[in-house]
Amino acid sequence: LDQIIEAEERIFLDRIPKSVALHQQASRSIPGGVASSWASSRPTPVWVSAGKGGYVWDVDDNKYVDFHAGYGANVVGHANPAVVAAVQNRVTLGTHFAQPTPDLIVVAEELASRFGLPQWRFSNSGSEATMDAVHLMRSISGKDLIIKIEGSYNGHHDSVLVSIFRSTSELGPENEPWRVPWSGVPQAIADLVRIVPYNDLVALERVLTEFKNEIAGMILEPMMMNAGIIAPQDNYLRGVREITAKHRVLLAFDEVKTGLVVHHGGATKLYGVTPDIICLAKALAGGVPCGAIGGTHEVMSAISDGRYNQVGTFNGNPLTMAAARAVLTQVMTPAVYDRANELGSYILSNALETLHRHGQSAYGFQAGFKVCVVFSDKPARNYRQFLNTSTGISHLHFLKQFNGGIFLPPWGKSESLTLSVAHTKADADIYIRNLIGFGEDLQSMGERAS
Ligand code: PMP
């Protein structure tokens, strides 16, 4: 496996000499040569020059079908004409006032009708949205502890940078998991978190009972999306809703990845379970940085009456709101989700059929614009189970797809692919064709995912 990976990495690097040179130059003034460490990937970051519809071009002028979608932000397709027009019109009228502009109301009303929560505020990223969610839960309840899911990534602020991207041995005993802080986060902050496994109502009930009257709320990505995709088991989300309500604990859905992507009304509408708070970002403004936080009247009254000041110089920035308005009202209509489900299920069924035909273990999941193929025969129910998936085979898959003209998100094991409204069956067929080559490689060396 190592030899095949090495050979594919050589092909990868030979295709992109300008990216390699830019990376070397950038590394002198930019740590790691990238703007965010999530863009730092093996064998080297790929520098992109342009995107149009379902495609991106790198600086060496190679064209790719883009299923990376900027980590799931670009479901409208690159340079979508409606988003381009909205941003172009707005940019000539001034880009920043820190005063409200009328697009705010359109965006808030549209989100309220899609997600079923009546009031919305804005931020610039998913991390800011989940940070506001945690602040709100603590501010309203007057309590300090929060519950989060083991292994789940909820953004890069202190409260939630706990027990993520760790090996099983670093996570501690299964029934009494450690609270492992991210580098730079004090253990004292991590100790304000109670960790529970995903898809486990018994553990949730146990923690809520043990820490009765100490817990402000729970933050939960309704479909876990940094571990391939782990879908909620039947009645898990409903159970979480009932148990948190019974214990009078607020529930926040982190829909930064799922919102607007898996369904017109996010995982909230897909599964028919409404939390007290919803966090959005990524796909919301078609690639323009934007986050949002929605809440019930009870929750959001903490903002209106000043108990919690939800703030940010660029919140509701006019460019961002113009882009979000175009995304919501002109592009992401209910019909595009039907098309996405059709294309997504075509990809998933053909991918699994191809892999199984080549003797490879694989399972997968699809909802709206998200498709995920995991190289393992045992569908994971939680993060610890997912850690058994082979990192090497997932990386080889990323390389084979890249060298065959499909841009997937790096960190192959953790991520899923994201479609856009611009993708076609012909794009999907390139992905499947590459999978055949991948399956043949694995088959020829007798390598098999566990
Ligand atoms: N929550 C989830 C579920 C995410 O996947 C991410 C980003 N990958 C975030 C929060 C943080 O979003 P951002 O990177 O925009 O701060």
Residues whose N, C-alpha, C, O or C-beta is under 5 A from the ligand:
A	BS01	PMP	S125 G126 S127 E128 Y153 N154 G155 E221 D254 V256 K257 A281
